Amino acid sequence: MMRDALLSCIDQALTFGFSRAGALDCSTLAFLPQVREMCAADKCGKYDRCWTCPPACGTVEECAQRAGRYRFGLIVQTTGQLEDSFDYDEMTSIKECHQDTFLKFARHLREIFPDLLALGAGGCTLCESCTYPAGPCRHPDMAVSSMEAYGLLVSDLCLKNDIPYYYGPSTMTFTGCYLLN
């Protein structure tokens, strides 16, 4: 039953527009404090400014405990071609496409798996500005933490689940996952 559900989810993910989708074995999830520490560099501008990013999303141990409730998962990717390695406009376009598809597919999956945990590429983008820390999250049931916020090294997780991480020069790939029961 679980295998059939997972295969159906993979097919649906591709139909929704992801470039690639595959099974995620939850036993391969490794929650690394070193990955979380990279968040403190605040390259995305959301560290300590968003409910779904560190430190507000909880410690690495709390994230591991939250994720530990799930039996299986799905890795999804959006890959696009770049004119060159400095094609920032296309990088932004690929990221926006991935995030839009990721949120739409999360809504769809929640109809089947109401308790899913969605971990995306980058911080939550549901609201134009986050209420953190002054008020509660406006959409706690739909908010998305990043895989890195949970301490997951995306390249290793892909490798452990037989999903390519790098698709060659002049490509950009964004990866997310859904943990399901």
N, C-alpha and C positions, 0 to 999 in steps of 0.2 A: 504493500500500500504506500509506504513512504517513498519507495523508489519511483512508483508511478506518479505520485504527486510532484516529486522533484523534477522528473522528466517533463511533466506538463509545465511546471514553472519555467524551466529553461526555454522551452518552445515559446511560451508567452513572453518572456523577456526579449527574445529576439524579435518577436512580432511587434513589441512596443518600440523597438528601434535601437536596442543595444547592439554593438558590433559583435560582442561575444558574451556568452553566459555559460556557466558550468557549475557543477556541484562543489560545495564547500563542506569538507569533513570537519566538524566542530572540534574534533580531537587535535587538529592542527593549529588551533588558535593559540598563539603564544603572546602573552601580555608583557611587554618589555618596558621597564621604567626608562630605559635609555631613549626609546622612541618618544615617550611622553615628554622627556626633558627637551627634546627638539622643539616641542610646542612653545616652550618658554622663550624661544628666540623671537616669537611673534611675527613671523614673516607674512602670515595671512591677515594680521591685524585684529584677530579675535581673541587672543589669549587674555583671560580675565576680563572679557567684555561681552561674553555670551554664555547663556545657560548650558549649551551643549559642548562647550570647550573647557579645557582646564582653567582654573581649578574647579569650576562650578559643576562639571560633569561627574565629579567624584574622583577618588584616588584610582590608581591602576588596579589595586586589589578590589575595590568596589565595582569597577567596570568588569573585571574578570568574573566576579561573582554574578553580576547581572547577566553576562553572556553565557555563563556556565549552565544556565537553565535550558539552553536550546539543544535540540538533538541533531539538527541538520541545517544546511544553509545553501545559499546561492551566491556566487560571485558574478558580478556584471561589469562590463567594460564598454567604454565608448572610445574608439580610436579614429583619429582623423589625420589627414595629410597636411603638412606644412610646406609653404613655398621654400622656406629656409629655416634655420634654427633660431632666427630672430623674428619670426612671423607671429608677433604678439597678438595681433587682431584675430588670427585663426585659432591660436591657443585659447583665447578668451571665448571664442565662438564654440569650440569643442567642449570646453568646460561648462558653458551655459547649457548646451544641448544635453550633456550628460546629467547635469543637475536637474533639469526639467524632466527628462525621461525618468530619472531616479525617483523623483517625488511622485510623478504620475503612477509609476509602477508600484511604489510603496502603497499608495491609496488603493490600487487594485488588489494587491496581495493582502492588505488588511481585511478585505471582505472575506477572504478564505482563511487567513491566519491572523486573527485579531490581535494576538499577542506578539507579533513580529518585532524584531529589533533591527532597524535600518541603520547601517553605518556607511556614510558616504565619503566622497572625495572632497575634503575641506569642510569648513564649519557650516552650520545651519544657514539656510538662505530664505527661510519662510517669511520672515519679517524684514522690512527695510531697515529697522533698527530694533535691537534686542532690548527688552526691559531690564536686563541684568545690570546691576544688582538691586535696583530700586523696587521692582515689582516682579510678580511671578511670570513665568513663561506663558505667553498667550496661547500656545498650541502644544502643550506637553505630550499629547497623544500622537502628534505628527512630527515633532522636532527630530532633527537628525544630527547625531554626533559624527565626527570623522573617525575613520579607522585608526588614524594616528592618535587621536585624543584618547582612544581606548588602549593605546600602547601597541598596536599591531603594525608590524613592518610589512607593508603591502607586498613588496617584491618577494619576500620569503613565503608569505601566505599563498601567493599565486604559484610559486614553485612547488610547494608542498601539495597543491591541489591540481597539478598538471595544467595550469592556465598560463600561457605566455604573459610576460610582463612588458617585454620590449618587442616592438614590431618593426624595428629598423630605423635607419636615418630618416629624417624629415617626417616623423610621425609623433603624435602626442596621444597618450592613452590615459584616461581617468578610470579609476576602479572603485567600486563600492561593493557592499555585500548586504544580504538580508539573512538574519538568523531566524529560523522557523521551528515550530513545534507541530 
